[in-house]
Amino acid sequence: MVPPGSSSHYFDADPGARSDRRLVELVLPDLSLRLETDSGVFARDAVDTGTKLLLLDGPEPQPGDRTLVDLGSGYGPIACALAVRNPTATVWAVDVNARARELCDANAHRAGLDNVRVVEPGAFPPDLVVDRLWSNPPIRIGKPALRDLLTRWLGRLGPAGSAHLVVQRHLGADSLHRWLNEAGWRVERRGSKKAFRLLDVTPGGEEPRR
Ligand SMILES: C[S@@+](CC[C@H](N)C(=O)[O-])C[C@H]1O[C@@H](n2cnc3c(N)ncnc32)[C@H](O)[C@@H]1O
């Protein structure tokens, strides 16, 4: 439990807030999923608008993809949608929050998705090359931590790999875009809707996949 006077965040390893599970719907043109959420996880009352935009406007599945990552999976809306859309790929759902990981794992099982692997960040196989990384990243962990996180995970992309991020404009999407460029990544703005930016990131020189 959270002691009086302290607060818990959706990115805590063990949120501690009293459990209060509920179901939310993820409805997209090509799929519909019921997902269980809980207090202490991001977007517990409804699938986040930015997450939904990313899933609506992000890139089409690539038939050759084998390894996909949902960085900061929460209860799994992105990971589960990717697993439906990429049945021959493995989707690694990575999160620091133990409650979110448990929900994500249960949501994938309930949906009959056996190609989702839910892991804490340190349990991701260090030598695995990532084809596609998707993320509604944890902006609220702060700029230095976020930059460090993205540097580590973007570094796992293969030469033809790409990352697809959704970031709110008022939470620093444009400065993140500039910083990624300065750090040597090629970044294209795929879209800008409802105060969100969708960013395609590739390891310098590659055209992002459409
Ligand atoms: C903005 S939420 C997105 C959650 C989910 N993908 C969604 O769209 O609903 C970001 C997630 O990143 C997770 N997170 C924070 N720091 C992390 C880290 N160092 N490694 C992996 N995940 C992290 C948080 O626990 C949170 O679940």
The ligand as an ORCA input file, in Angstrom:
! r2SCAN-3c Opt
* xyz 0 1
  C       2.755      6.459    -21.214
  S       2.713      4.861    -20.514
  C       2.145      3.876    -21.903
  C       1.514      2.573    -21.465
  C       0.866      1.752    -22.580
  N       1.790      1.495    -23.664
  C      -0.356      2.452    -23.127
  O      -0.277      2.937    -24.252
  O      -1.356      2.516    -22.426
  C       4.446      4.479    -20.395
  C       4.794      3.164    -19.720
  O       6.226      3.077    -19.635
  C       6.565      2.397    -18.459
  N       7.972      2.681    -18.103
  C       8.482      3.693    -17.353
  N       9.810      3.606    -17.263
  C      10.168      2.527    -17.989
  C      11.411      1.895    -18.293
  N      12.566      2.366    -17.809
  N      11.406      0.786    -19.053
  C      10.248      0.277    -19.532
  N       9.032      0.827    -19.281
  C       8.995      1.921    -18.523
  C       5.545      2.880    -17.432
  O       5.464      2.001    -16.344
  C       4.271      2.969    -18.303
  O       3.547      1.771    -18.231
*
